[in-house]
Amino acid sequence: MAEHKPAPKLVFADDDGNIYDHPELEMLVRRGDRLEPPRPDEIIPLPPESELFLLPGRDALGFDPESGEIERLEDRAVAAFVCPGHTLSATAAYATKPGAPVLPRFAYGAVGFSGDRFVVAAAKVDEDKRQVFTGIPRERIVKGARALRAKYPKNRLIEHLMGCALTSCCPAARNLALGRYEAPLPTSRACNARCVGCLSLQDPSSGFPATQNRITFRPAAQEIVEVMAEHGRREKRPVYSFGQGCEGEPLTEIRVIAEAVARFRQNGGTGTVNVNSNASLPEAVEAFAAAGGDSIRVSLSSAEAALYEAYYRPQGYGFGDVVQSLARARAAGLFISLNFLFFPGVSDTEAELAALTDLITAHRVDFVQLRNLNLDPELYLSVARGSGALADPARHASMGLRNFRKRLRKACPWLRFGYFNPDVAEAPPTAD
């Protein structure tokens, strides 16, 4: 007989930032519009390198097991931002006060306290350690950045990325300074979408700032090639990725990207050349493959056109162009990943599962990166409602991240799951 574990307790904070666990009330989570206790199989210890956030203008909500009622405290709600490699299965439960500010661009996981530690509703979806910096002293990153700047004093792209590494603490840029894993190659100053949750450009009326500064110049092909060649000398299984948080849509700069990739390959460059893209330009996808690209990661908030377009707000293209790009990527032999921006209660529904399964099957998608949709939960729900998609009864119940992944895997048995861009020569096994 299985041992019954006590339910995790509600976590809340006072105005001074002190965090407490409630002696009686239990943890509550949100999935879409629904508030409910967490499922026992979705609770894991808060992973190392995660962070706890105090939510301004939001009161904590807990579950009273004796009355079966939801209780509202006059204390501050707390949420968890889980470290990379983990996907949330539920967001934080709270009550928003009138006039509360829009939350900054993070994912707000439901957090509780059990035994002697914080717990969170999430799952580990990738074993890759590429964004774990525990035990790496900052001095080593600084040394690496200085060495790259000294070796390539006229390379503007290296100067930009080393600024990202040392000032913004960008994980990808820090890895470049360390000469390991995946090299970022930002190229684009512009974008043909106006994503509600854009990392690098926000309208002042959005209520929250961009979390990264967008690149202000177009790198020359030679600057890009120098970064790729240098990284390839230091990393045995390099991945090179266009399409970073500090830029717009990389395929809008396909001319310089294609030139750089072709020159890199002509010079004997090896490794996985990837583009993180909104897949809005099918012809550019073909040009990328023809130049020597290996892999494309297509960003999706939904496989349903109305919900997708409500979040991405495309300019001059539509969801049909994304589908066409997937078809051309498959015809060109590219490794295809979906960067599926997961939002509990909207993504893990019957309607989304059906649409995503159809898309993956039609284009034989290789890999799904289950990443968190980083946005104020109430803001995203308002976007979803505005699309009309939530009127579908098949979006009214959440099956949970675990069941969603299990059923998608059953429907598409060749599919692999993860969080990071894999080396196409050896995509990592799926984490259970």
ZIJO-V519693 format. One record per helix or strand of 3 or more residues. SS is the DSSP state (H for helix, E for strand). FROM is the first residue (numbers start at 0). TO is the last residue. If there is no record, write none. Layout:
ss=SS from=FROM to=TO
ss=SS from=FROM to=TO
This chain:
ss=E from=8 to=12
ss=E from=18 to=25
ss=E from=28 to=30
ss=E from=33 to=35
ss=H from=39 to=41
ss=E from=42 to=44
ss=E from=50 to=63
ss=E from=68 to=80
ss=E from=85 to=87
ss=E from=93 to=95
ss=E from=110 to=113
ss=E from=116 to=123
ss=H from=137 to=150
ss=H from=155 to=167
ss=H from=170 to=177
ss=E from=181 to=183
ss=H from=203 to=205
ss=H from=220 to=233
ss=E from=238 to=241
ss=H from=249 to=265
ss=E from=271 to=276
ss=H from=281 to=290
ss=E from=294 to=299
ss=H from=304 to=311
ss=H from=318 to=330
ss=E from=334 to=341
ss=H from=349 to=362
ss=E from=366 to=371
ss=H from=376 to=386
ss=H from=388 to=390
ss=H from=392 to=394
ss=H from=400 to=410
ss=E from=415 to=417
